[in-house]
Amino acid sequence: MKLEKRPDVDYNKLDEIIVNYSDNLKVFYILKSSIDLKLYDYLNEYKSFEEISDIINIKPILSHYILEILSKIDIIKKKDGLYKNSRLADAYLNTDSLYSKTKGFILAFERVKLWEDLIKTMKGNIKREDNDHFPLIIQVMAENTISGDLYDVVNLVNDLNEFKKAKKFLEIGGGHGFYTIALNDLNPNMEAYVFDLENVIKETKKYIEKYDSKVKTISGDFYIDDFGENYDIIFSSYNPSGKNPDVAKKVHKSLNVGGLFITKQYFPLEKEGNDLKELLDNFEWNLADLTKSRKGKRAYVFKNDLCFKNYISFLEELGFEIIGTHNVLDISPFTTATANDKIIIAKKLK
Ligand SMILES: C[S@@+](CC[C@H](N)C(=O)[O-])C[C@H]1O[C@@H](n2cnc3c(N)ncnc32)[C@H](O)[C@@H]1O
């Protein structure tokens, strides 16, 4: 063997990929530790890195670099050598804020744990969350909803005549119940119910109490249990039954003639896309034990789900008239929604 020449392919490309992604990972961990240390609770006012070093009990040289890195990515502001929260950090990272997103970060960090020993995870030795995680997921959804599409979706529903006249309202898979809580405030004459799994309803009740609401709850499984009857409006947002034909049949059965089904869901494109984000999401989705849950092979898709076009046709076959469809992003630009998130408003004709 002789060391005569290097391969005629440029190594730098590979180096760039590795450095680029590992740098992103480092920033991710700086963010994680800054949140774990509650750094943003101390940066309401300008402080020096020495003061921060004393408060969070790490070496001044390290607090200096953490603050410099966080100001580089615009999470905090720097003026005259002192540091303070940006408006973004004040709104979402300070734990005292009504809009604090800390539960969402906990979940994101939990998910990253699956990737730390990916071989073990792929071989099934590390479990991905199952339905037991819904109580945490709804706390995350609560954070997203309250700083996201809540107000826009509520306005959309409130503008409908059928809603103004509604006497009985149901939200299926309502979780935190914010949509129903806000809508019941706008139409206090209606009886409003949130339907969800028993272990989640315990959490729902806490939100109902916190927001001083009269919303009632129903514990059940939407694949198994009935919803009751005589509803004027059935609302549903981002839940595993959102594209399921059998659950749509139950919704139809539970609504009064003239009643509305308003549903906001992620509808994947008919064909699987292959941009990096979608590939990563689909890969992560398949780290779960798909035999136990009703998950399909693509992210946010469940067994027997219909695509948007087929779901609409199915609703029409059931006896609904589609009175409106919207892209969530058009209604509410500040959400985490994607181009595939839709709102359907369907009226039961027969
Ligand atoms: C992603 S969260 C959405 C929460 C809320 N609707 C929102 O849009 O923010 C999915 C919700 O569906 C509920 N869910 C999941 N499977 C269910 C089932 N089999 N029966 C009833 N509810 C279920 C979860 O507990 C959770 O509240």
The ligand as an ORCA input file, in Angstrom:
! r2SCAN-3c Opt
* xyz 0 1
  C     -52.764     16.834     19.397
  S     -53.928     16.931     20.675
  C     -54.980     18.261     20.145
  C     -55.569     19.034     21.302
  C     -56.471     20.207     20.860
  N     -57.629     19.728     20.152
  C     -55.707     21.196     20.013
  O     -55.955     21.313     18.807
  O     -54.835     21.901     20.547
  C     -54.917     15.494     20.327
  C     -56.094     15.329     21.266
  O     -56.858     14.190     20.904
  C     -57.128     13.444     22.072
  N     -57.299     12.015     21.748
  C     -56.375     11.201     21.197
  N     -56.872      9.963     21.040
  C     -58.146     10.014     21.517
  C     -59.183      9.035     21.607
  N     -58.986      7.790     21.201
  N     -60.374      9.420     22.130
  C     -60.571     10.706     22.562
  N     -59.620     11.673     22.474
  C     -58.421     11.321     21.962
  C     -55.885     13.666     22.921
  O     -56.076     13.328     24.278
  C     -55.631     15.133     22.698
  O     -56.377     15.950     23.553
*
